[in-house]
């Protein structure tokens, strides 16, 4: 692929995206190219989509590909499961913290991390991972603040995913 890229750039192309084209990769290149053109023209540079930093588009694209391969898999159901279970998991983590049950706290934070990764919730997953490591390594950490940060991240990603699930459900209904 490097040879293809080098050949295209040498021919005068501005950038190169190998197949299969991934949406996030395309957005990144377009943002860079449009941003550079806008800076030259003096036009305002388009602002990044805030959901791009909260959600990993490659993970979501993987879910879409899975839905295409397996008619029984539903992206909306996957998202709804995340939206139903993750707040309960966070509530159990708070209960474990309050009762001093470090083992249960660690398990719940670990579960939140995994759930976040499954739906591409990068901020939630990375915050969970940092808190999980601190708990596991018995590092001094402000647990209430750490769980509050998870809550804030969960609220943000839940809004975006909830809207996405609604669109997916509408698409599923339309497809009949």
C-alpha positions in Angstrom: 0.0 0.0 0.0 2.9 2.4 0.6 4.0 2.0 -3.0 0.4 2.9 -4.1 0.4 5.9 -1.8 3.8 7.1 -3.0 2.8 6.7 -6.6 -0.4 8.7 -6.2 1.3 11.5 -4.2 4.0 11.7 -6.8 1.4 12.0 -9.5 0.1 15.1 -7.7 -2.7 13.9 -5.5 -3.2 15.8 -2.3 -3.7 12.6 -0.1 -4.4 8.9 -0.4 -7.0 6.6 1.2 -6.5 2.9 0.7 -9.4 0.5 0.2 -11.5 -0.5 2.1 -12.3 3.2 2.8 -13.3 3.7 6.4 -15.6 6.7 7.2 -13.4 8.1 10.0 -10.3 7.9 7.8 -12.2 9.7 5.0 -13.5 12.3 7.4 -10.0 12.9 8.8 -8.5 13.4 5.3 -11.4 15.6 4.1 -11.1 17.7 7.2 -7.4 18.1 6.7 -7.8 19.0 3.0 -10.8 21.2 3.4 -9.2 22.9 6.4 -6.0 23.6 4.4 -8.1 24.9 1.5 -10.1 27.1 3.8 -7.0 28.5 5.4 -5.7 29.4 2.0 -9.0 30.9 0.8 -9.5 32.7 4.1 -12.8 30.9 4.7 -13.7 29.6 8.1 -12.4 26.1 8.9 -15.2 23.6 9.6 -15.5 22.6 13.2 -15.0 18.9 14.1 -18.1 16.8 15.0 -18.0 16.6 18.8 -19.2 13.0 18.6 -16.0 12.1 16.8 -14.0 12.4 20.0 -16.6 10.6 22.1 -17.2 7.7 19.7 -14.8 5.6 17.6 -16.3 5.5 14.1 -14.3 2.4 13.2 -16.0 0.4 16.0 -19.4 1.7 14.8 -18.5 0.7 11.2 -17.5 -2.7 12.5 -21.0 -3.0 14.0 -22.6 -2.0 10.7 -20.5 -4.6 8.9 -21.6 -7.2 11.4 -25.3 -6.2 10.9 -24.8 -6.7 7.1 -23.4 -10.2 7.6 -25.8 -11.4 10.3 -29.4 -10.5 9.8 -30.2 -11.4 13.5 -27.7 -8.8 14.8 -29.2 -5.4 15.4 -27.1 -2.3 16.0 -30.0 -0.7 17.7 -30.4 -3.7 20.1 -26.6 -3.6 20.8 -26.9 0.1 21.7 -30.0 -0.4 23.7 -28.3 -3.1 25.7 -25.4 -0.7 26.4 -27.9 2.1 27.4 -29.9 -0.2 29.7 -27.0 -2.0 31.4 -24.2 0.5 31.7 -26.0 3.0 34.1 -26.9 0.0 36.3 -23.3 -1.1 36.3 -22.2 2.4 37.3 -24.8 2.4 40.1 -23.4 -0.9 41.4 -19.9 0.6 41.2 -21.1 3.5 43.4 -22.7 1.0 45.9 -19.4 -1.0 46.0 -17.4 2.1 46.7 -19.8 3.2 49.4 -19.5 -0.3 51.1 -15.7 -0.5 50.6 -16.1 -3.5 48.4 -13.0 -3.0 46.2 -13.3 -6.3 44.3 -16.9 -5.5 43.2 -15.9 -1.9 42.4 -13.0 -3.1 40.2 -15.3 -5.6 38.4 -18.0 -3.0 37.7 -15.5 -0.5 36.4 -13.9 -3.2 34.2 -17.4 -4.1 32.8 -18.0 -0.4 32.0 -14.7 -0.3 30.2 -15.6 -3.3 28.1 -19.1 -2.1 27.3 -17.7 1.3 26.2 -15.2 -0.4 23.9 -17.9 -2.6 22.4 -19.9 0.4 21.2 -16.9 2.7 20.5 -17.3 4.9 23.5 -13.6 5.9 23.6 -13.8 8.5 26.3 -15.8 6.3 28.6 -13.6 3.3 28.0 -10.3 5.2 28.6 -11.6 6.9 31.8 -12.8 3.5 33.0 -9.5 1.9 32.2 -7.5 4.6 34.1 -9.8 4.2 37.1 -9.7 0.4 36.9 -5.8 0.4 36.9 -5.7 2.7 39.9 -8.1 0.4 41.8 -6.3 -2.7 40.8 -2.9 -1.3 41.7 -4.2 0.2 45.0 -3.1 3.7 43.9 -4.4 6.7 45.8 -7.4 7.9 43.7 -10.4 10.1 44.4 -13.0 7.4 43.7 -16.1 9.7 43.9 -14.6 12.1 41.4 -13.5 9.2 39.1 -17.0 7.7 39.2 -18.5 11.2 38.5 -16.2 11.5 35.5 -17.5 8.1 34.2 -21.1 9.4 34.8 -20.4 12.6 32.8 -18.9 10.6 29.9 -21.8 8.1 30.0 -24.3 10.9 29.8 -22.6 12.4 26.7 -22.2 9.1 24.9 -25.7 7.9 25.9 -27.3 11.0 24.2 -25.4 10.3 21.0 -26.0 6.6 21.0 -29.7 7.0 21.9 -30.2 9.2 18.8 -28.2 6.7 16.7 -30.4 3.8 18.0 -33.5 5.7 17.1 -32.2 6.2 13.5 -31.2 2.5 13.3 -34.7 1.5 14.5 -36.4 3.7 12.0 -34.2 2.2 9.2 -35.0 -1.3 10.4 -38.8 -0.5 10.4 -38.5 1.0 6.9 -36.7 -2.1 5.6 -39.6 -4.1 7.0 
